[in-house]
Amino acid sequence: MKENVLDVLVYLFEHFLYADEDAARDRDTLRDELQQAGFTAGGIHQAFDWLDELERRRPHAAVLGPTGPVRLYAPEEQARLDAACRGFLMYLEQQGVLDAARRELVLDRLMALEHDELTVDDLKWVVLMVLFNQPGQEAAFAWMESHLLEDEGDAAH
């Protein structure tokens, strides 16, 4: 059985988010397919809650440009996001992939995963999911997707 919420989210993203939008929104069908793939009901429920919260927290407009202030991380964020993760977030801001509002949304969704330590690969997947959910972020999503695929060496879908 697969218990990791991020595993469920990545599986959903790879297998269903590129599909027909109506099919991707049918939770009962998705739940059945995820259970057939070996995910537990609890993990699936947590993943759906995570996605619902992502939708609720979607920023309506960028509050700062890519040259906003430097982000200071809380001790609990520092404990779960090592220097490589924090550096990669700064890099994404410098590249214009994330603005301050979307960075905060990424951080919120990362902390919601409840993992003790998160890797740069975990961060990349969460950034990709956040950007996919953001209207007007198609170029940033494409950049992030190519960056993720470049590191993995194969397609995410």
N, C-alpha and C positions, 0 to 999 in steps of 0.2 A: 504494500500500500504506500502511496505517496502522500506525505503529510505537509510538505512545504507549500505555503500559500503562493510564493513566487513561482514554484514549479507549475501550479495550476494556472496562474496568470500567463506565464510564458506559453504554456500549452494552448490556452485559449487564444492568445495573440497569434501564434504560429498557425493554428488550424482553422480559426473561425473569423477573426476580425477582418480578413481580406475577403470573406465570403459575402454573399448577399446580405445587405443590412437587415432585412426582415428576419432572415434565418439566424443571424448573430444576436438578435434581440429576444428570441424565443428561449427563455430561461429553462423551461421544462426540457426541451430537446437538448440544450447544452448540458444541463445537469445529467441527463441520461447518458449522453456521450462521454462526459467526463468520468462518470462512475464506471462505464464500460472500459475506459482507459486506465482504471485502477486508482482513481482519486477517491478519498473518503468524502462522505456527505459533509462532515465538519470543515474540511479543507475547501470544498466547493463553496459552501456557505460563506466562509471567510473571504474567499476570492470575490464573490459577488458583492459582499459588503464593501470590500476595498474598491471595486469598480464604481459602486454607487456613490461612495464618498468622493472619489475622483471627479465624478460628474457634478456633485454638489459644490465642490470647491473650485470649479473652473473659473479662472479670472475672466472678467468681461472685457478688460482692456489692460494693456501693459501699463504699470505704474511708473516704471523707470526704464531707461534705455540700457544698453549693454555696458555703459560706463557708470553705473550706479555705485553706491558705496560698497566697501568690502564687507562681506558677511562674517560676523563673529559667531562661532558655534557654541551652543550650550554644552556643558560637560557630558550630558547623556548622548548628544549628537556626536561629540568627539570620540566617545567610547565605542560607538557603533560604526562610525565612518572614519576610517583611517586617513592618513595624510594623502594617500593616492586618490581616494574618493573625493576628498575636499578639493584637491588640486584639479581633478578632472571636472568637477562642477565649475571651478573658476575658469578653466580652459573653455568650457562650453559657453560661459558668459562672454568671455573675450572674443570668441568666434561669432557671437551674435545668435547662437542656437537657442540659448535661454535668456530671458530677461529676468529681472528680479522677481516678478510675480510668479513666473513659471518655475523658477528655481525654488521658491518657497513651496510651491505645490509638489515638486519633486521631493523635497525634503520631508514634507508632511507624509507623502505616500511611502517613502522609504522607512520612516520611523513607524508607520502603521504596520509594517511587515513583521514586527516583533522578533527579528533575528538578533542574536547577540552581536554578530559582526557581519557587515555587508561588504561585498567585494565590488570592484570596479565593474565587473560583468553584471552584477545585480543592478548596479546604478544605471548602466547603459540600457538595460531592459526597462527599468522604470521610466527613464527619460523618454524612451521610445513610446511607451504606453501613454505617458502624459501628453506628448506632442501629437500623437494620433488623435487624442481626444480634444484637441484645441483647434477651433476654426481659425483659418488664416495662417496656420503654422506648417503648411505643406512643404515649403522649402526646408525648414528646419528639420522636419520629420525625415525628408529624403536624405538630408545630410547625415543625420543621426543613424538612419537605417544603413546607409552605405558604410558608415564608420563601424557599426556593429558587425555587418557582414564581412567587412574587410578583415576584422580580427578573427572571426569564426571560420572564414574560408568556405562557407556554404550559405545557401539561402535560408531566410527565416520563414519562408512560406512555401 
